[in-house]
């Protein structure tokens, strides 16, 4: 294994925790470069002078199993600061002569830790109350500290919740400072990297951009890459990153399903073909999608038909480009966490997700997934760094099956037209009132219900339009956005007065759970 010698870094040795990438993210957020390596691969000889500190991650193992996994324990003898997190903390203790055993009381979730001694690691961490809520997730714990270790903080069930050996610069925490649930967890990481490792800031979005471009060039060489472009934030950033890295060797395929937001196809062609000069293959498949969806009202059937058709069309066009070796996808880090079942149990399927990822396995292409270690906000920052417009970067998420799942019941051309207009007016109103960026996702839906209204002196009998606007951090949970009455009145008037086919507007006030963000 060869680690870059030119840039100072914090090395994160991964023992299989689902949070390892989060540790890297926190270090990056603090402006310092970090690299993750597997504990099975890293050897003493790989540690070079650029490594200013080492974090040992958590993990599902038990310290007594560690011999089976060839972790080079000599690394711990180096004169470099170490921070052990959860399992990493247990290893630091065990391999220095301490003891680890199964806890009588397993701790999962928020727990108070109480300050016992001062440490560089906890400067500004404990407030006046001298305790802090931290997030624990462990079954084993350190039961006896090695020589020269001192307790810095304890919880009711973990006597050695924070420990240090000042001479050897070993620091251990039984909880997870990298997760947002741990109050001020980032302060611990900041203290470790700046006060203990004494590393200087050396990492920005620009550095990240350059590094990703370098990595892509290294991975794909002079081969051709195809990318399914949806016009959403993730696929747009991936396409632009590859465009910068390999230019005309990238071929983007954009499928207009007819289920996109109003004018979306025009914007995508304008941006990517005209402005950014990419190889963009525009496929108008509106009719094909509509034909295949005729008389289908079951949400899961809709999703399957759209997903399969998308792949079929994508394959059809991809085959026309000869000698393609790679497929670029906008997989993000949360997608990776979610697809990995941490407990090993089967999670129940709510919806069959379709997105431009998950593309043709049988095409035998290697994957390029440059965003796979990033979170949505990091992707947005990267997009700005890549000169993508604010408009693209700050767009609300849009589902792969598009308007089809915002139109319960059968899909018709007429309904699509009505819905596109309603959605357009809603989104424009949000933008005009400075609300768009305060909301995580907002859209209009068309319900398969007609109600009676009166316009002028005439009776109307038309569709019901539902508006949904939610706040969320990651789409996993959500709450409805509370608009002022004046805004609701004006958007309701605008939609009913401007669109033939809608005579009533309702606002969805359910959170997720129990509802989902989309209707189907
Ligand atoms: P739900 O409706 O499951 O949505 O609460 C959570 C987030 O996922 C988006 N979504 C999708 N995104 N393909 C996608 O790329 C899909 O099939 C899909 N279904 C839902 C939804 O818009 C929300 O942001």
Boltz pocket constraint, residues with backbone or C-beta under 6 A from the ligand:
constraints:
  - pocket:
      binder: B
      contacts: [[A, 351], [A, 352], [A, 353], [A, 354], [A, 355], [A, 356], [A, 397], [A, 398], [A, 399], [A, 400], [A, 401], [A, 441], [A, 475], [A, 476], [A, 512], [A, 515], [A, 516], [A, 517], [A, 518], [A, 519], [A, 520]]
      max_distance: 6.0
